[in-house]
Amino acid sequence: MVDYVKVMHDDLRRFTAECFIKFGVPKDDAEVIADHLVLANLRGVDSHGVVRIPHYIEGIKKGFVNATSNTKVVKESQAITIIDGGNGLGIPIANKATDIVISKCKAVGIAAVGVRNLGHVGMLAYYTMKMTKSNLIGLAVVNAPSRVAPWGGGEPVFGTNPISIAFPTRGKPIVIDMATSAIAAFKIRLAAMKGEKIPEGIALTKDGRPTTDPKEAYEGVLLPFGGYKGYALSLAIEVLAGILPGGLLSRYVISHASTQGGFFALAIDPVAFRDYSEYLNDIDKLISVLKTCKPAQGFKEVLLPGEPEDRTYEDRIRNGIPIDLSTWKLLTDVANELNVKLPKVI
Amino acid sequence: MVDYVKVMHDDLRRFTAECFIKFGVPKDDAEVIADHLVLANLRGVDSHGVVRIPHYIEGIKKGFVNATSNTKVVKESQAITIIDGGNGLGIPIANKATDIVISKCKAVGIAAVGVRNLGHVGMLAYYTMKMTKSNLIGLAVVNAPSRVAPWGGGEPVFGTNPISIAFPTRGKPIVIDMATSAIAAFKIRLAAMKGEKIPEGIALTKDGRPTTDPKEAYEGVLLPFGGYKGYALSLAIEVLAGILPGGLLSRYVISHASTQGGFFALAIDPVAFRDYSEYLNDIDKLISVLKTCKPAQGFKEVLLPGEPEDRTYEDRIRNGIPIDLSTWKLLTDVANELNVKLPKVI
């Protein structure tokens, strides 16, 4: 049984942009959102792909985010920028913030940007990969509606607080992008739908008791990945993304798929440290050490961070993007409501 | 049975400095090393305390590190500094690098320093805590002799590649300091000595097979903490600390307790982002959320990163530092060899 339809990326991008334009989002912003969501689908990060269209639109309807953003730079120096996003859709705002941090980093060698008061910024790798296109090392973090307990705690304090770090190479960039929770919330929902158990050590019931029941976990709280170490990282991200830009703690962010806490990005120019070709040579050496590393029992090969997503990208850019039927139903509803032509099923 | 002796911190500091001075280390450097190692013991981080004295001295004897460092700034701009440590003892060099990054950060709002070619830098929290004393957010990472496999790999590629991040607060700083390996190498040695098993999922045999036997693990390879996420962090640290300053990949670092790969530190001035008292207010709020969080089953309270070390510090600064008898034996040998008076046992 095929439980998905397939569409081509350019058609899906056209559809996505049209939806947001019809809904009052400025054309440039809509096109950035479309580029972003479709790139997430192309890379296999479907949780941050076009499934977000109806959620973002619902967020606008409910007043959680604004279709048009009134973005303001509230503080600025040669290497640091603080932006108030005016509660606009997060992706175009974080995209502009990334352009700013790239430009300042090229001048100073290192730069950072903090954004408060913005909607969901999507897949962080979008921004760090953009930095690598300018030959910079990129880091991006966000806080988010609280779902994750601190180590030893039984209540949600942090969002899934993801981190992305990307390094330019001679080939495709090395791209890290991961939540600091032990599991993504949507995987728990999926396990509940399928009647499967979830692994031990990743979630607690609402009474703070360990559970492998996805329903109890969904009503309860997620745990940080890697125990107290993941907790520590989650806390660091809470300060960098939530506090430093003057935004909200995760605890006070409205829980919705269109919302976010704050956004923090940092860029480092390898050229400020050493000759760029020497940097690239050493990166090549590291890649070679990893790709020739003898696999552990049960593994076929060592993968670089981002390599699984690159492989999915290569497949989907040629052969189309599969959209699961429940997401397709949501997109069909949006298409009907806004009178936008659905992408052609291939 | 008491299997340790207790000494007072000031006496231990005097002893440590005298050992290094006798061994030809300049007085200022010896005093920084003494301050550093004794602070590690005070905080309960005994693996990075005075147990290192004989190892550092052995490293000098074997020519792995130099007693006097010929440190050179090889590249510099307003926010970035690259230092070649001339293969000197790591602690005084990393300490000077930290002073530089603090001073540049105060001017620019963000700054970084990379050091290649230096010995073991000890406990990273020493440097990040120093940054918090200047009201800065501090980050420090190092790579190190290879002991840790990448996710999916069966051979050592990375060092334990630790990371420290510290945040200034109105009280004691929040101090993260953790290896990106699932376990510290010395804990495996300890389990082997005691005939205990080690937990699953933290080490492989030399054939790349999972093991809970500490002897097999010691001959084999450690795993990153938190699976592929810890691997990703370890890789990021390898680039920042090893490659960016033009140093060695972990794989090429001589395996000895006196050696290190490269050192990378980054400082961020909260004042470049917002009013400092507003930053501190929000940190207070976050601390309050964490300290009032309902504990999970089996836990008494939520601890902040660095809080266990702070508690040990408060005890040991008053009541003395316990030194286990095998370390005491090593220190006695050093004292006899160098004709330095041992600290008084209290």
Interface residues (C-beta under 8 A of the other chain):
Chain A: K75 S77 Q78 A79 I80 I82 V108 G109 I110 A111 A112 G114 I137 A149 P150 W151 G152 G153 G154 E155 V157 I165 F167 I174 I176 M178 T180 L204 D207 G208 R209 P210 F225 G226 G227 Y228 K229 G230 Y231 A232 L233 L235 A236 E238 V239 L240 G242 I243 L244 P245 G246 L249 R251 L266 I268 P270 A272 F273 R274 E278 Y279 D282 I283 K285 L286 V289 L290 C293 K294 P295 A296 Q297 F299 K300 E301 V302 L303 L304 P305
Chain B: K75 S77 Q78 A79 I80 I82 V108 G109 I110 A111 A112 G114 I137 A149 P150 W151 G152 G153 G154 E155 V157 I165 F167 I174 I176 M178 T180 L204 D207 G208 R209 P210 F225 G226 G227 Y228 K229 G230 Y231 A232 L233 L235 A236 E238 V239 L240 G242 I243 L244 P245 G246 L249 R251 L266 I268 P270 A272 F273 R274 E278 Y279 D282 I283 K285 L286 V289 L290 C293 K294 P295 A296 Q297 F299 K300 E301 V302 L303 L304 P305
